[in-house]
Amino acid sequence: MSVPTVSRLAVVVPPRASLIVAMLGFFVVALDAQIVNVALPEIRNDLGGGLSGLQWVVTGYTLMFSALQLFAGTLSDRAGARRAYGLGMLVFIVASAACALTPTLPVLIAARIVQGIGAALITPASLALIREAYHDPAARGRAIVYWGLGGSVAAAAGPVLGGLLTQLDWRLIFFVNLPVGASALIVLSRVARSSRHSAPFDWAGQIAAVAALAALTYGIIEGAEAGYGSPAILTLFGISAISLVAFIVTQSRGRHPMIPLDLFRSHAVSTALVIAVVTMAAFYGIVFMQSLYFQQERGYSALETGLLFLPMTALVAILNPWVARLMTRFGHVAMIAAGQLIMAAGLAGLCLLPANAPVLLVAAFMIPVGVGGSFTVPPIIAQVMDNVAAEQAGTASGVVNTARQVGGSMGVAIFGAVLASGEFMTGLRASLGATAAVLVILVVASLALQHRSQPTTN
């Protein structure tokens, strides 16, 4: 009886094991980008620190996640996806334990930065494992849909789970990563070893990219308190500018650049990447600000705050499968423009609401922000892929994901800086209104791409 069972598992488990590992990895990475927001007031009550400290708890993670995406893809090719994934998950688990056991806010921020490094290693390796396990394109496509579902579930569950665990102890939001990560490593042992390819690292480009992003983020966050004209903040902005120039030089003259600069010569690609940055900044920024608004300004608990996010995050997860169909029917550009308009409408509605508006009405206006943002993701990726050469598809995909994560980091940094510069509701409304205006302007820019992407009808 046992022999046929073992034989059957030997045939079935490897591809399924790869899919399970990939889903668990994407789930836990996406979960940690969302679960922490509703716990921020409790973290401040326990560990102290001001608004800038809370911003770093969020951006420390997203900053490293974004800055190391392309480097991690190269590492996955060079070391093998299985090994890179295992390394990333180990780093992520250890960092999660450090977050949960942290005695001070600076230690928490440092552990979140290490978490971001682990997340950056996990994400490209998880997709590579799917590519290796599923050779049939149709089966691979279905597997990628399931992989994406893991992230959607995490986005929907993150605020509610974070609120529930914070009611008990905010440290539990990091402890929850340990059993998920351990399960992923156990299943990973059933996955076949990955092939390894010669893939040179662009060390100079990677160091310059991290320096540029870190200095810019630090300057934006700390400048709200120190003053943007202070010598220290101006020095940071100078370092960021110099690092950016160094990055461009290394990419244009280096033998093995992470990002071929000719990718940006396409107006369609450049516009799509800008939209990706802005929409992600709006989404991450709204989650950060509204978490503080519900708890700090309206006096709701972490669990109640998580439940108020549920309509937005749940609808994003439910409607995601329909986006591909709508994109096929109406075309990339129409979907990108519609998503931005929906998102801008939600932001404008939130901006115009009185400070004491019913919280259910506030939660209702958050729905179009999340749904509109999610409507832009697949068409933006498709828009980029359709305007690059086939041999650049992998790099282009990494660039899009990097742009989205950079947008998330910048959103929290900029929105938080605006909040810190004056009265909370004034800063909140200024951030919401300005972002809505930028999105409307970008709608005009995206519609200019219409001649480059013709819709496909059923």
QUIMO-V133293 format. One record per residue. RES is the residue in one small letter. SS is DSSP state (a for helix, b for strand, c for the rest). Layout:
[[RES,SS] [RES,SS]]
This chain:
[[m,c] [s,a] [v,a] [p,a] [t,a] [v,a] [s,a] [r,a] [l,a] [a,a] [v,a] [v,a] [v,a] [p,a] [p,a] [r,a] [a,a] [s,a] [l,a] [i,a] [v,a] [a,a] [m,a] [l,a] [g,a] [f,a] [f,a] [v,a] [v,a] [a,a] [l,a] [d,a] [a,a] [q,a] [i,c] [v,c] [n,a] [v,a] [a,a] [l,a] [p,a] [e,a] [i,a] [r,a] [n,a] [d,a] [l,a] [g,c] [g,c] [g,c] [l,a] [s,a] [g,a] [l,a] [q,a] [w,a] [v,a] [v,a] [t,a] [g,a] [y,a] [t,a] [l,a] [m,a] [f,a] [s,a] [a,a] [l,c] [q,a] [l,a] [f,a] [a,a] [g,a] [t,a] [l,a] [s,a] [d,a] [r,a] [a,a] [g,c] [a,a] [r,a] [r,a] [a,a] [y,a] [g,a] [l,a] [g,a] [m,a] [l,a] [v,a] [f,a] [i,a] [v,a] [a,a] [s,a] [a,a] [a,a] [c,a] [a,a] [l,c] [t,c] [p,c] [t,c] [l,a] [p,a] [v,a] [l,a] [i,a] [a,a] [a,a] [r,a] [i,a] [v,a] [q,a] [g,a] [i,a] [g,a] [a,a] [a,a] [l,a] [i,a] [t,a] [p,a] [a,a] [s,a] [l,a] [a,a] [l,a] [i,a] [r,a] [e,a] [a,a] [y,c] [h,c] [d,c] [p,a] [a,a] [a,a] [r,a] [g,a] [r,a] [a,a] [i,a] [v,a] [y,a] [w,a] [g,a] [l,a] [g,a] [g,a] [s,a] [v,a] [a,a] [a,a] [a,a] [a,a] [g,a] [p,a] [v,a] [l,a] [g,a] [g,a] [l,a] [l,a] [t,a] [q,a] [l,a] [d,c] [w,c] [r,c] [l,a] [i,a] [f,a] [f,a] [v,a] [n,a] [l,a] [p,a] [v,a] [g,a] [a,a] [s,a] [a,a] [l,a] [i,a] [v,a] [l,a] [s,c] [r,c] [v,c] [a,c] [r,c] [s,c] [s,c] [r,c] [h,c] [s,c] [a,c] [p,c] [f,c] [d,c] [w,a] [a,a] [g,a] [q,a] [i,a] [a,a] [a,a] [v,a] [a,a] [a,a] [l,a] [a,a] [a,a] [l,a] [t,a] [y,a] [g,a] [i,a] [i,a] [e,a] [g,a] [a,a] [e,a] [a,a] [g,c] [y,c] [g,c] [s,c] [p,a] [a,a] [i,a] [l,a] [t,a] [l,a] [f,a] [g,a] [i,a] [s,a] [a,a] [i,a] [s,a] [l,a] [v,a] [a,a] [f,a] [i,a] [v,a] [t,a] [q,a] [s,a] [r,a] [g,c] [r,c] [h,c] [p,c] [m,c] [i,c] [p,c] [l,a] [d,a] [l,a] [f,a] [r,a] [s,c] [h,a] [a,a] [v,a] [s,a] [t,a] [a,a] [l,a] [v,a] [i,a] [a,a] [v,a] [v,a] [t,a] [m,a] [a,a] [a,a] [f,a] [y,a] [g,a] [i,a] [v,a] [f,a] [m,a] [q,a] [s,a] [l,a] [y,a] [f,a] [q,a] [q,a] [e,a] [r,c] [g,c] [y,c] [s,c] [a,a] [l,a] [e,a] [t,a] [g,a] [l,a] [l,a] [f,a] [l,a] [p,a] [m,a] [t,a] [a,a] [l,a] [v,a] [a,a] [i,a] [l,a] [n,a] [p,a] [w,a] [v,a] [a,a] [r,a] [l,a] [m,a] [t,a] [r,a] [f,a] [g,c] [h,a] [v,a] [a,a] [m,a] [i,a] [a,a] [a,a] [g,a] [q,a] [l,a] [i,a] [m,a] [a,a] [a,a] [g,a] [l,a] [a,a] [g,a] [l,a] [c,a] [l,a] [l,c] [p,c] [a,c] [n,c] [a,c] [p,c] [v,a] [l,a] [l,a] [v,a] [a,a] [a,a] [f,a] [m,a] [i,a] [p,a] [v,a] [g,a] [v,a] [g,a] [g,a] [s,a] [f,a] [t,a] [v,a] [p,a] [p,a] [i,a] [i,a] [a,a] [q,a] [v,a] [m,a] [d,a] [n,c] [v,c] [a,c] [a,a] [e,a] [q,a] [a,a] [g,a] [t,a] [a,a] [s,a] [g,a] [v,a] [v,a] [n,a] [t,a] [a,a] [r,a] [q,a] [v,a] [g,a] [g,a] [s,a] [m,a] [g,a] [v,a] [a,a] [i,a] [f,a] [g,a] [a,a] [v,a] [l,a] [a,a] [s,c] [g,c] [e,c] [f,a] [m,a] [t,a] [g,a] [l,a] [r,a] [a,a] [s,a] [l,a] [g,a] [a,a] [t,a] [a,a] [a,a] [v,a] [l,a] [v,a] [i,a] [l,a] [v,a] [v,a] [a,a] [s,a] [l,a] [a,c] [l,c] [q,a] [h,a] [r,a] [s,c] [q,c] [p,c] [t,c] [t,c] [n,c]]
